[in-house]
Amino acid sequence: MATKSPMLDLYQELEAALHPYGDPERGLFVPMAFEHVELEYAAIRKGCALVDLPQAGTVEVGGADRLDFLNNLVTQELKGLESMRSVRSFWLNRKGRIDADLRIVDTGERTLMAADALVAAATAESLAEYVFAEDVTLEDASERTHVLALHGPRAAQALMAVADTDENVDLEPGQAMTVMVTGEQVLVEREDSAGELGLVLTMRTEAARPIYVALANVDVVRPCGWMAYNIARIEAGWPLFQIDFDGRSLPAETGVLDDRVSFTKGCYLGQEVVARMYALGKPKQVLIALRLAEGQEPRLPEEKAEIFVDDSAEKSVGTITSSTIAPMLSATPIALAQVRSGHTDPGTTLFVEAEGERTPFEVQPQLASWPAVEASSTPDRQ
């Protein structure tokens, strides 16, 4: 089976900690850390971190009718989508539950949909079931494409150091462009998932290793593993499919409803369920951010730790999905959590199982703990 980790031998030489993503037979090995997680995290916040994403899959959509076809099926409005602009969307099943969390960009010649590698093939296959007379082709391109990312205030500088272009690569959020690196064409999309400038790079799998090496040799760049990136994205309030929500989740439960769903477009698969939930006003549960209550001894809850309304309640009202010690918040424990809607008002104190103790955490007004966001600018939770 072809590997989706073209840098695997390089990581082994560097003695990086590796973790299989899904079935190890798939060849998806995610680097967890290279040497010092603290230095990798610092690169995200102060310089530029180079992150390999073998867990990122790609679905390629071709044909003259591709955007109209996709617009009839996914949750986001694609009508009028400009070339080299990207949007976020869900692909739902008939029951309105999430089959894939997508980042969609049209290059003018084709449409690429970024999806978790474990569901990319199923996404292409399920969408293809709805092709009738349209001029549309769908392919899971995950084996022949690879994704890297640059995160940090110097990400654009790092890319410019290796790109064969004089064009400014300091893109706006949601903007994309192509550049040549080591003789290969690279699609660059801006997505600030770590709370800093983020550039997502999609390329041919065969080109990934030389491009990775070229970027790693730039002075301002430090290779970064999952552990450091995970700290930064939790601080930034960036939930991930398969971690903070999954195929059992409804869009209204994800905390990113407004970013993924258009309520003004026409019909799409699962729309009736989404519209009904929106009309009712509150889903059964929703993703929120928690922060250790002031004055408490710092304890870090683990993934799937239960959440209670007080320190003696028997029935839990939620579970932790992600947690970290936040360097930007003076090493305060924070978390993302799925919590029943009646307990998600900002300022609510909930008790979380953390290191053997029920520890008070406070519900935050938005998913992002850093950079700080004014509560008034935060979309209402649906």
ChimeraX attribute file (.defattr): number of C-alpha atoms within 10 A of each C-alpha:
attribute: neighborCount
match mode: 1-to-1
recipient: residues
	/A:1	7
	/A:2	11
	/A:3	16
	/A:4	25
	/A:5	25
	/A:6	22
	/A:7	19
	/A:8	19
	/A:9	10
	/A:10	13
	/A:11	18
	/A:12	12
	/A:13	9
	/A:14	11
	/A:15	13
	/A:16	17
	/A:17	16
	/A:18	18
	/A:19	14
	/A:20	15
	/A:21	16
	/A:22	13
	/A:23	10
	/A:24	10
	/A:25	12
	/A:26	16
	/A:27	19
	/A:28	25
	/A:29	26
	/A:30	23
	/A:31	26
	/A:32	18
	/A:33	22
	/A:34	20
	/A:35	15
	/A:36	11
	/A:37	18
	/A:38	12
	/A:39	16
	/A:40	26
	/A:41	25
	/A:42	18
	/A:43	23
	/A:44	29
	/A:45	20
	/A:46	14
	/A:47	22
	/A:48	33
	/A:49	32
	/A:50	25
	/A:51	25
	/A:52	25
	/A:53	23
	/A:54	27
	/A:55	21
	/A:56	21
	/A:57	25
	/A:58	29
	/A:59	26
	/A:60	19
	/A:61	25
	/A:62	17
	/A:63	15
	/A:64	15
	/A:65	14
	/A:66	20
	/A:67	20
	/A:68	15
	/A:69	20
	/A:70	23
	/A:71	18
	/A:72	18
	/A:73	21
	/A:74	26
	/A:75	28
	/A:76	26
	/A:77	24
	/A:78	22
	/A:79	13
	/A:80	8
	/A:81	15
	/A:82	13
	/A:83	16
	/A:84	19
	/A:85	18
	/A:86	24
	/A:87	20
	/A:88	21
	/A:89	25
	/A:90	25
	/A:91	25
	/A:92	25
	/A:93	17
	/A:94	12
	/A:95	14
	/A:96	22
	/A:97	20
	/A:98	21
	/A:99	22
	/A:100	24
	/A:101	26
	/A:102	26
	/A:103	19
	/A:104	25
	/A:105	25
	/A:106	23
	/A:107	16
	/A:108	10
	/A:109	12
	/A:110	17
	/A:111	22
	/A:112	22
	/A:113	26
	/A:114	23
	/A:115	26
	/A:116	22
	/A:117	25
	/A:118	19
	/A:119	20
	/A:120	26
	/A:121	19
	/A:122	15
	/A:123	25
	/A:124	20
	/A:125	15
	/A:126	15
	/A:127	17
	/A:128	15
	/A:129	8
	/A:130	13
	/A:131	15
	/A:132	8
	/A:133	7
	/A:134	13
	/A:135	12
	/A:136	18
	/A:137	17
	/A:138	21
	/A:139	18
	/A:140	22
	/A:141	21
	/A:142	25
	/A:143	17
	/A:144	16
	/A:145	20
	/A:146	26
	/A:147	26
	/A:148	19
	/A:149	22
	/A:150	31
	/A:151	33
	/A:152	27
	/A:153	19
	/A:154	22
	/A:155	25
	/A:156	19
	/A:157	19
	/A:158	26
	/A:159	24
	/A:160	18
	/A:161	17
	/A:162	17
	/A:163	23
	/A:164	15
	/A:165	14
	/A:166	8
	/A:167	10
	/A:168	10
	/A:169	22
	/A:170	17
	/A:171	17
	/A:172	13
	/A:173	16
	/A:174	17
	/A:175	19
	/A:176	23
	/A:177	18
	/A:178	17
	/A:179	20
	/A:180	13
	/A:181	21
	/A:182	14
	/A:183	12
	/A:184	17
	/A:185	17
	/A:186	22
	/A:187	20
	/A:188	24
	/A:189	26
	/A:190	24
	/A:191	24
	/A:192	20
	/A:193	22
	/A:194	24
	/A:195	23
	/A:196	24
	/A:197	23
	/A:198	27
	/A:199	28
	/A:200	20
	/A:201	25
	/A:202	24
	/A:203	19
	/A:204	18
	/A:205	18
	/A:206	13
	/A:207	20
	/A:208	24
	/A:209	17
	/A:210	16
	/A:211	20
	/A:212	18
	/A:213	13
	/A:214	17
	/A:215	24
	/A:216	19
	/A:217	14
	/A:218	15
	/A:219	11
	/A:220	18
	/A:221	24
	/A:222	23
	/A:223	22
	/A:224	30
	/A:225	26
	/A:226	21
	/A:227	17
	/A:228	23
	/A:229	23
	/A:230	20
	/A:231	20
	/A:232	26
	/A:233	21
	/A:234	27
	/A:235	29
	/A:236	21
	/A:237	23
	/A:238	19
	/A:239	23
	/A:240	18
	/A:241	17
	/A:242	16
	/A:243	11
	/A:244	21
	/A:245	22
	/A:246	17
	/A:247	16
	/A:248	13
	/A:249	19
	/A:250	25
	/A:251	30
	/A:252	24
	/A:253	25
	/A:254	25
	/A:255	28
	/A:256	21
	/A:257	21
	/A:258	18
	/A:259	13
	/A:260	21
	/A:261	20
	/A:262	15
	/A:263	14
	/A:264	8
	/A:265	14
	/A:266	13
	/A:267	14
	/A:268	18
	/A:269	17
	/A:270	20
	/A:271	21
	/A:272	14
	/A:273	16
	/A:274	21
	/A:275	14
	/A:276	11
	/A:277	19
	/A:278	16
	/A:279	10
	/A:280	9
	/A:281	11
	/A:282	16
	/A:283	18
	/A:284	13
	/A:285	23
	/A:286	26
	/A:287	27
	/A:288	30
	/A:289	28
	/A:290	29
	/A:291	23
	/A:292	24
	/A:293	20
	/A:294	11
	/A:295	7
	/A:296	11
	/A:297	12
	/A:298	17
	/A:299	20
	/A:300	21
	/A:301	27
	/A:302	18
	/A:303	17
	/A:304	15
	/A:305	19
	/A:306	22
	/A:307	28
	/A:308	23
	/A:309	18
	/A:310	15
	/A:311	15
	/A:312	9
	/A:313	11
	/A:314	9
	/A:315	10
	/A:316	16
	/A:317	19
	/A:318	23
	/A:319	22
	/A:320	24
	/A:321	23
	/A:322	23
	/A:323	24
	/A:324	22
	/A:325	21
	/A:326	19
	/A:327	16
	/A:328	13
	/A:329	14
	/A:330	8
	/A:331	11
	/A:332	19
	/A:333	21
	/A:334	28
	/A:335	27
	/A:336	29
	/A:337	30
	/A:338	26
	/A:339	25
	/A:340	20
	/A:341	19
	/A:342	12
	/A:343	18
	/A:344	23
	/A:345	14
	/A:346	15
	/A:347	15
	/A:348	15
	/A:349	22
	/A:350	25
	/A:351	23
	/A:352	29
	/A:353	21
	/A:354	17
	/A:355	13
	/A:356	10
	/A:357	12
	/A:358	19
	/A:359	24
	/A:360	27
	/A:361	23
	/A:362	20
	/A:363	25
	/A:364	21
	/A:365	23
	/A:366	24
	/A:367	25
	/A:368	21
	/A:369	23
	/A:370	19
	/A:371	14
	/A:372	11
	/A:373	13
	/A:374	9
	/A:375	12
	/A:376	9
	/A:377	8
	/A:378	12
	/A:379	14
	/A:380	12
	/A:381	22
	/A:382	21
